[in-house]
Amino acid sequence: MSTGPSAHALVLRHRAKPGRRDQLIEVWRRHMPEAVQANDGHEAYVLCASHVDPDVMVVFQHYRDAAAAQEFLGNPAYLRYLEESSPLLSGPPEVEAVDPLWSKVVAAGG
C-alpha cells in the first residue's frame, strides 16, 4: 500500500435516516463492491458500521492519489449508489481528507 506523498485518503460518515442503516448498507452492497474491486485507484476501502451511532456507516478509502479519488466520482456504479441511497440518508456524507502515514497490508490468502 502506498504511503508516499501523493497518496490520498478519505474518511466518510454516512448518516442514515433513523433505523435505515441496514437498508443503506444493502444499497452499498448492490452497487459498490465490484466497482471498488475493479478500480485500480483504490488501494484500500473499508466499510464499517458505527458502534456509537446505529444510524451511521463509516467508510475509509485509500487512493493512489487525489486524481484517482476524483475519477471514481464518475464511476457509473457509484452514481447509481448515490441515486438509490439518497432517500435513505438524513443529509450529505461528512467527508474528511486524511494523510495516510503508515499501513499494514495482508496479502490475499494471508
Secondary structure, DSSP 8 states (H G I E B T S, - for coil): ---STT-EEEEEEEEBSTT-HHHHHHHHHHHHHHHHHH-TTEEEEEEEE-SS-TTEEEEEEEESSHHHHHHHTT-HHHHHHHHHHGGGBSS--EEEEE---------TT-
